[in-house]
Amino acid sequence: MNHTALNFKMLTLERNPFGASVAIHPTLLWDDNGATLVDVGYPGQFKELTAAIEQTGVSLNHIKRIIFTHQDWDHIGNVTDVQNALGSKVEIYTHVNERDYIEGFLPYIKMTPERIQARLQALPENVREQAADLFANLPTAHVHQTLAAQAALSFHDNVQVIHTPGHTPGHICLYLQQHRLLIAGDQLRIQNGILVGPAPEHTADMRTALQSLRNLPAYDIEYVICYHGGLYGPRASARIAELIAELQ
């Protein structure tokens, strides 16, 4: 491929659809083969997402691809607005085990009627109607290509796909070898400045998710971008080893 050096920028979207201050962190990758957005945020965050992208000096129109780490609505919810802005040129990639959910052939694993009702009841009464409308119209999107576990991306140099099932069946992380950086999706989080594993209350199969931590030591990870928590490092590999040791 021999593209120019791969750049990355962790984006920060500050507020969820209900106005609460809950930051999430999509990631933008770009080189001379165009830009790739890893996850797109909640529905209703398009203006905030566009502003965050353009602050990097990359135009929204330079985005050629979207990679979904997994199916959850805070990761794919903004996709319709992004597609409307970019048109048919933007291609969507995800793991094969996520495809049927994202395309709408299967309901999102964590959006059963029972779970939706529980989420609604946990929200302030003044936003429940808005939330019910959002949950009733969760976006779907055509997946142009699926990503194989442990395969390198064809469109950016030295970026590896790591299948980390458990949080969802097809959850993936991305490893940027040049930067010794892991884009962790929801496989890892930061709580009170400490790198921790996936959240039990939001994980479909916690046992498998914890076992997926064992897929990470094969990579020299100095830094981690957590969708929930932001940037962790240096010496992320040492902390990941501690998490795995706790499984013994």
CORCOR-V881323 format. One record per residue. RES is the residue in three letters. SS is DSSP state (H for helix, E for strand, C for the rest). D_FIRST is the distance of its C-alpha to the first C-alpha in Angstrom with 2 decimals. Layout:
res: [RES;RES]
ss: [SS;SS]
d_first: [D_FIRST;D_FIRST]
This chain:
res: [MET;ASN;HIS;THR;ALA;LEU;ASN;PHE;LYS;MET;LEU;THR;LEU;GLU;ARG;ASN;PRO;PHE;GLY;ALA;SER;VAL;ALA;ILE;HIS;PRO;THR;LEU;LEU;TRP;ASP;ASP;ASN;GLY;ALA;THR;LEU;VAL;ASP;VAL;GLY;TYR;PRO;GLY;GLN;PHE;LYS;GLU;LEU;THR;ALA;ALA;ILE;GLU;GLN;THR;GLY;VAL;SER;LEU;ASN;HIS;ILE;LYS;ARG;ILE;ILE;PHE;THR;HIS;GLN;ASP;TRP;ASP;HIS;ILE;GLY;ASN;VAL;THR;ASP;VAL;GLN;ASN;ALA;LEU;GLY;SER;LYS;VAL;GLU;ILE;TYR;THR;HIS;VAL;ASN;GLU;ARG;ASP;TYR;ILE;GLU;GLY;PHE;LEU;PRO;TYR;ILE;LYS;MET;THR;PRO;GLU;ARG;ILE;GLN;ALA;ARG;LEU;GLN;ALA;LEU;PRO;GLU;ASN;VAL;ARG;GLU;GLN;ALA;ALA;ASP;LEU;PHE;ALA;ASN;LEU;PRO;THR;ALA;HIS;VAL;HIS;GLN;THR;LEU;ALA;ALA;GLN;ALA;ALA;LEU;SER;PHE;HIS;ASP;ASN;VAL;GLN;VAL;ILE;HIS;THR;PRO;GLY;HIS;THR;PRO;GLY;HIS;ILE;CYS;LEU;TYR;LEU;GLN;GLN;HIS;ARG;LEU;LEU;ILE;ALA;GLY;ASP;GLN;LEU;ARG;ILE;GLN;ASN;GLY;ILE;LEU;VAL;GLY;PRO;ALA;PRO;GLU;HIS;THR;ALA;ASP;MET;ARG;THR;ALA;LEU;GLN;SER;LEU;ARG;ASN;LEU;PRO;ALA;TYR;ASP;ILE;GLU;TYR;VAL;ILE;CYS;TYR;HIS;GLY;GLY;LEU;TYR;GLY;PRO;ARG;ALA;SER;ALA;ARG;ILE;ALA;GLU;LEU;ILE;ALA;GLU;LEU;GLN]
ss: [C;C;C;C;C;C;E;E;E;E;C;C;E;E;E;C;C;C;C;C;E;E;E;E;C;C;E;E;E;E;E;C;C;E;E;E;E;E;C;C;C;C;C;C;C;H;H;H;H;H;H;H;H;H;C;C;C;C;C;H;H;H;E;E;E;E;E;C;C;C;C;C;H;H;H;H;C;C;H;H;H;H;H;H;H;H;H;H;H;C;E;E;E;E;E;H;H;H;H;H;H;H;C;C;C;C;C;C;C;C;C;C;H;H;H;H;H;H;H;H;H;H;C;C;H;H;H;H;H;H;H;H;H;H;H;H;C;C;C;C;C;C;C;C;E;E;E;C;C;C;C;E;C;C;C;C;C;C;E;E;E;E;E;C;C;C;C;C;C;C;C;E;E;E;E;E;H;H;H;C;E;E;E;C;C;C;C;C;E;E;E;C;C;E;E;E;C;C;C;H;H;H;C;C;C;H;H;H;H;H;H;H;H;H;H;C;C;C;C;C;C;C;E;E;E;E;C;C;C;E;E;E;E;C;C;H;H;H;H;H;H;H;H;H;H;C;C;C]
d_first: [0.00;3.80;5.64;9.30;11.18;11.92;15.54;18.03;21.65;24.27;26.45;30.15;32.24;35.83;38.05;38.18;39.60;43.11;42.97;42.82;40.91;38.32;34.96;31.70;28.18;25.18;21.90;19.60;15.88;14.10;11.45;10.65;9.53;13.14;15.30;16.12;19.69;20.64;24.23;26.43;29.90;33.37;34.76;36.24;33.80;31.86;33.37;32.84;29.20;28.59;30.40;28.41;25.05;26.36;27.73;24.21;23.84;21.47;23.18;23.70;22.51;18.96;18.68;16.75;17.13;19.69;19.42;22.91;23.64;26.81;29.56;32.03;33.35;32.58;28.85;28.78;32.03;30.70;28.32;30.75;31.12;27.40;26.93;29.98;28.58;25.11;26.18;24.42;20.96;20.40;19.15;20.51;19.12;21.33;22.43;24.34;27.55;27.56;26.97;30.64;31.81;29.45;30.20;33.90;34.88;36.01;37.57;35.81;36.95;38.44;40.00;42.92;46.14;47.60;44.78;44.70;48.45;48.20;45.58;47.82;50.82;49.03;48.32;50.90;53.12;52.27;48.61;49.18;49.54;46.31;44.56;46.11;44.74;41.21;41.46;42.87;39.96;36.87;33.78;31.73;28.44;26.57;23.61;20.87;18.95;19.90;17.93;18.69;20.11;18.19;14.91;11.60;10.57;8.05;7.88;7.98;6.82;9.89;12.10;14.49;17.07;20.55;23.35;26.51;29.20;32.66;32.58;31.59;30.59;26.90;26.42;23.02;21.81;18.32;17.50;15.41;15.12;14.60;17.78;19.65;20.37;21.41;21.75;24.79;26.08;29.70;29.31;30.41;32.66;34.41;38.20;40.33;37.52;36.98;33.96;35.29;34.25;34.30;37.44;39.87;41.35;38.04;36.60;37.16;37.27;37.78;38.16;34.76;33.18;34.66;33.52;29.93;30.20;30.03;26.36;25.45;26.65;23.83;21.71;22.50;23.45;25.01;25.05;25.41;25.39;28.18;28.71;32.38;33.00;30.05;28.51;29.77;29.35;29.19;29.90;28.90;28.42;32.09;33.25;31.28;32.98;36.29;35.70;35.01;38.10;40.15;39.39;41.19]
